[in-house]
Amino acid sequence: MIRDLAMRRATLEDVAVLAEIHLQARASAMPWLTVVHTPDEVLQYFKEQVLAESDVWLAAGLGGFAGFSARRDTELDHLYVAPPFWRLGVGTALLQMAMLTVPRLELWTFQRNAGARQFYERHGFTATPFTDGAANEENEPDVRYIWEGPDDHA
């Protein structure tokens, strides 16, 4: 478990950090994944869409920026951890932050991303539809995950 992890909302000044973590984590975790956007396109996407439309949390440890999450309503669009911080609890901390804010979370991940699938299942997510990937840019088979929080109305 990482010590001295700090989390804060990301700002426009963090856009390059978000894009870099995104690119590094994807390349390291999924070297088989087709790259469909240039680094400049990823930077613009985070600047113009993710930061503008999502609740984005950035985690930092003593060694630098460790990861981030981006949630729109109940959709967890992004949860990426910088490779040097893998398996230190950063992803869990970011996910728990998102789970505290909504009664339900939904997300997509690629079927071949075994690490992500195990992570979400370990945290109580249930796999729902599996698709052939025709609806995503990478044309990579994916799976929808859903987490339902405790029913506070019972």
N, C-alpha and C positions, 0 to 999 in steps of 0.2 A: 504494500500500500504506500502510495506516495505521501510524503509529509509536506506540510506547508503548501497545500494546493489552494490557490485562490481563484474564485470565479467572479466574473463581472459581465455585464452586458457589453457586447461588442459595439464599436462605433465605426464610422467611416474611416477613421485613422487606422483601423485594424484590417482593412480589406485585403491588403497584400499578405498579411499573416494567415487569414482565413483561406485564401486561394492557395497559398503554399502548403499549408497542412493538408488541404483537400487533395492536391496533386500528389504530394509525397505518400500519403496514406493509401490512396488508390493504387499507385504504382507498386508499392511494397506489398500490399495485401492481395492485389488482384493483377499480377503481371500479365495474365492472359486476357484481360479486358481490353477491348478495342478503345483506343483513344480517339474521341470524336471532336474535341475542342482544343485549340491552342491555349497556352498559358495566358495570353492576353484576353482571349474570349472568356476564360474562367474568371479572370480578374473582373472583367466588365459584368459578368453574370452576378458575382457576389456583390458588387457595388450597386448595380441598378435593380436587382431583383431580390436577392436574399436579404441584404440588410434593410431594404426598403419595405419588405413584406413579411418578415419573420421576426420572432423573438429569438435573438442569437446570443448565446452565452459562450464566453471564451474562458478557458481554464489555463492557468499558468502555475508552474512549479519553480523551484530554485534553478532548474536548468533551462528555463525559458517557457515559451508558449507550448502548452501540452495538447490542446485539443479544443473542439468547439461543437456545439449543437445548434441547430436551427429548427424551430417549430412554428408552423402556421396552423392556428386553431388546434385541432387534434392530430395533425399530420406532422410527424417527425421527418423532415426532409433530409436532414444531414446530421450525422454524428460521426466525427472523425477525430482520431487521436494520432498525433505525430509519432512516427515509428520509435523514436528513442523512449517514449513514455508508455509503450504497449505493456499490458499486463501489470500495471501499477495502480489500477483503480480509477484512472482518469475517466474512462468510458462509463464506468458504473456511476461515478459522481455526476457526470453530465446527464446521464439517463435518469438518475433519481431526481435531479433538479426538474427535468421535464415532467416526470411522473407526479411531482408534487403540485403541478400547476393545472392539470386537467384530469378529468375522471376517466379518460380513454385516450390511448395513443395508437396511431396506425402508421405503418411505414412499409416501404418496399426494400428488398435486398435481392441480390442475385443468387440464384439457386446454388451456384458453384462456390459462393463465398461462405465456406463452412465455418470459419471463425466468427463471422457476424451472426450466422444462424444460431450457432451454439450460444453466443453471448445473449441474444434476445430471448431464446428459449429458457436459458438459465434465469432470466429476469421476469419470467411469467408471461411472455408473449406466446400467442398461438398462431401457427401457420394456417392461413386460409387459402385463397386460390393460388395455385401455381399456374404461371402462364408461359407461353412459348417465347416471350420477349418481343413480340411484334410491336408492342406499344411503347417500348423504350428506345432511346437513340442508339444504344449499343447493339440492339437486336439480340440481347442475351436473356435466356430464360430467367424469370424472376419469381419471387414469392411475396405475398402480402402477409404482414404480421399485424396482429391486434393485441393490445393489452387493455384489460378492463380493470379499473381501480376498484377498491372496495365500495360496496353499495351503502352510502351514508343515509339512504332513505328507508332502510329496512326497519 
